Amino acid sequence: MTVLSPLPNAKTPQSPRESDSRLILRLVPYVRRHPRLLLISMGLLIPLSIAGAIQPLIIGQAVSLLRQESTWGFLKTISIQEGIQFLSILLLITIIIRVICASCQGYLVQKIGQQITADIRKDLFTHVTSLGTSFFNRTPVGKLVTRLTSDVEALGDVFSSGAIGVLSDAIYILAIIITMFTLHGKLALMLLLMLIPVTGLIIYFQTEYRKANYQVREELSQLNSMLQENVSGINVVQLFRREHFNGELFRTINQRYRQAVDKTIFHDSAVSATLEWISLVAIAGVLWLGGIFILDDAITFGTLSAFILYSQRLFNPLRQFADKFTMFQAGFTAIERISELMNEPIDIPEPEAKITSFSTLREQNTTGEIRFENVWFGYKKDEYVLKDLDFTIHPGEKVALVGPTGAGKSSIIRLLSRLYDPTQGRILIDGVDIRDISKTELRQYVGVILQETFLFAGDVIRNITLGEDYCLERVQNAAKLTNVDAFIEELPQGYQTEVRERGTNLSGGQRQLLAFARVAIRNPRVLVLDEATSSLDVKTEALIQQALDNLLVNRTAIIIAHRLSTIRDVDRILVLKQGELIESGNHEELLKQNGLYSSLYKLQMMGYEE
Ligand SMILES: Nc1ncnc2c1ncn2[C@@H]1O[C@H](COP(=O)(O)OP(=O)(O)OP(=O)(O)O)[C@@H](O)[C@H]1O
């Protein structure tokens, strides 16, 4: 269970935006994981702020001492030289305290920020990898990558330099205000009054910044999606001379991204400029009012010097405060976008209570009965691609699914492996509804070999084990069982040969061979072959076919094949048309029926004869 999981009534992408406080609430569990570090870094804020706030006071006392004005009582009992020496040492001590506390605090805060970022990224990755195929069908990869990387990074910045920094600035401002009021009430009040319009202006610019930043993130997602799509489909882009056209599209999105960033820069700069201007006005104000008080002998030069320093220091943390607010706004945008992803429901949920009977059946070495019970299914609501399928595949039976393109053959496999759930009806394996079986167990029980095999960057062994704990011997046995060991040994470094991302250094057929070993090592009871041998040459196909015949003994098999000659010997053929099961029987029986199968078969045979 992830922590950033949906809150009750949490926002769906269509619902209005969540309030900032609700967004912050989502982060509390992550922050709570590091109580000790958090407490130490907050504790350090107190000496840090006090040391900073008394520095102008010490300088003011030095000026007063030199001008022989009234100073702290004990300074009057020592000589001016000793007094200056004492104040200089005191100033040095405050500087040392600030340096030590600031660096320790900075380090701790960065550390907490990085840990929180890593935790969120991990939870997000776990959640995203549990989402159903339909989510990935409608979400561009680039968009996901942006959320998992730069959005999480923006959130991390909030913790590492923003969150506690804001608290530090607030404590610092408070310490300055208290010290100012103890020194001179009227001058302090004047500076305090100046804070009110500045705060209003900052809030306005920050709100605008937030809106602009959301736009920036959206444009960045688009930019990444487009980039990712072009890199993945680079062969098509180049073969069909789409470089210029795609370049123009990219230029438009890039332009929109730049314009959105410009907007954020404008609002960010506006905040800095306002603060710069107001801090100069504050110094002028202090000089003007302080000058009048000096002429009236109401304050000393020392107090005036201290106030000039205060007017600078008061706006400095405010400027940092504003900078961090900018980061906060970016962070809020990030939480909003990350929460959107976290709120994405897992449409193929794990069963609430794991059914043990399935594991027991597995231990009893059953051969796997598959039953489709009045199954209806559509990728879109009310658009069914499978209609009222009702059939049983008996233990150990070899069944082929046949039908024209788009008839629904692969959809049946997707339902059986629970990449999707049926809209109506049930699928049972050995009498157990597959929705009551854990996905891990189900996918170990049903082994699928698809037409296209996806390989990961890493060696051949890793691509067969997929990170599971199998020894080399078992990998080799699985390869031998499927007759692919000879091919693997021919590779430059045999089993240690490095495969590039998506297996680009292997041919389509070679990639396919690894898929056979990948499934064989898992020893599934039910084997599904979706056009699995279509990319192999005739000789290799015969070799694999021979291995498959051995592998399929005592296992249930579902085979999808367009070349009907390859499935002539199966026990039963199910013929589909537009999602409906229209014929069923073995090769001879179906030929006699003179239906769709018979005409498809005759057409293919004519093709071979020609
Ligand atoms: N992800 C999807 N989203 C929406 N519709 C889909 C999706 N995948 C398949 N379809 C539609 O579902 C129908 C059945 O597709 P399916 O892939 O099961 O056919 P098939 O019989 O395996 O075809 P082929 O022999 O070409 O592989 C088709 O009309 C297809 O357009």
The ligand as an SDF file (V2000), in Angstrom:
LIG
                    3D

 31 33  0  0  0  0  0  0  0  0999 V2000
   -6.0490   -1.7570  -26.6200 N   0  0  0  0  0  0  0  0  0  0  0  0
   -7.1360   -1.7360  -27.3710 C   0  0  0  0  0  0  0  0  0  0  0  0
   -7.9940   -0.6960  -27.2600 N   0  0  0  0  0  0  0  0  0  0  0  0
   -9.1180   -0.6690  -28.0180 C   0  0  0  0  0  0  0  0  0  0  0  0
   -9.4610   -1.6190  -28.9160 N   0  0  0  0  0  0  0  0  0  0  0  0
   -8.6410   -2.6630  -29.0760 C   0  0  0  0  0  0  0  0  0  0  0  0
   -7.4270   -2.7710  -28.3190 C   0  0  0  0  0  0  0  0  0  0  0  0
   -6.8030   -3.9070  -28.6850 N   0  0  0  0  0  0  0  0  0  0  0  0
   -7.5920   -4.4920  -29.6200 C   0  0  0  0  0  0  0  0  0  0  0  0
   -8.6660   -3.7420  -29.8530 N   0  0  0  0  0  0  0  0  0  0  0  0
   -9.7820   -4.0780  -30.7850 C   0  0  0  0  0  0  0  0  0  0  0  0
  -10.3300   -5.3010  -30.3630 O   0  0  0  0  0  0  0  0  0  0  0  0
  -10.6390   -6.1120  -31.4510 C   0  0  0  0  0  0  0  0  0  0  0  0
  -10.0080   -7.5020  -31.2720 C   0  0  0  0  0  0  0  0  0  0  0  0
   -8.6040   -7.3410  -31.2750 O   0  0  0  0  0  0  0  0  0  0  0  0
   -7.6220   -8.5600  -31.0640 P   0  0  0  0  0  0  0  0  0  0  0  0
   -6.2380   -8.0040  -30.9360 O   0  0  0  0  0  0  0  0  0  0  0  0
   -8.1130   -9.4250  -29.9970 O   0  0  0  0  0  0  0  0  0  0  0  0
   -7.7830   -9.3060  -32.4630 O   0  0  0  0  0  0  0  0  0  0  0  0
   -6.9980  -10.5670  -33.0360 P   0  0  0  0  0  0  0  0  0  0  0  0
   -8.0090  -11.5550  -33.4250 O   0  0  0  0  0  0  0  0  0  0  0  0
   -5.9330  -11.0060  -32.0950 O   0  0  0  0  0  0  0  0  0  0  0  0
   -6.3580   -9.8900  -34.3270 O   0  0  0  0  0  0  0  0  0  0  0  0
   -4.9600  -10.2470  -35.0760 P   0  0  0  0  0  0  0  0  0  0  0  0
   -5.1600  -11.5610  -35.7240 O   0  0  0  0  0  0  0  0  0  0  0  0
   -4.8480   -9.1520  -36.0570 O   0  0  0  0  0  0  0  0  0  0  0  0
   -3.8900  -10.2400  -34.0430 O   0  0  0  0  0  0  0  0  0  0  0  0
  -10.1730   -5.3870  -32.6920 C   0  0  0  0  0  0  0  0  0  0  0  0
  -11.3010   -4.8180  -33.3060 O   0  0  0  0  0  0  0  0  0  0  0  0
   -9.2580   -4.2960  -32.1750 C   0  0  0  0  0  0  0  0  0  0  0  0
   -9.3850   -3.1420  -32.9580 O   0  0  0  0  0  0  0  0  0  0  0  0
  1  2  1  0
  2  3  1  0
  2  7  2  0
  3  4  2  0
  4  5  1  0
  5  6  2  0
  6  7  1  0
  6 10  1  0
  7  8  1  0
  8  9  2  0
  9 10  1  0
 10 11  1  0
 11 12  1  0
 11 30  1  0
 12 13  1  0
 13 14  1  0
 13 28  1  0
 14 15  1  0
 15 16  1  0
 16 17  2  0
 16 18  1  0
 16 19  1  0
 19 20  1  0
 20 21  2  0
 20 22  1  0
 20 23  1  0
 23 24  1  0
 24 25  2  0
 24 26  1  0
 24 27  1  0
 28 29  1  0
 28 30  1  0
 30 31  1  0
M  END
$$$$
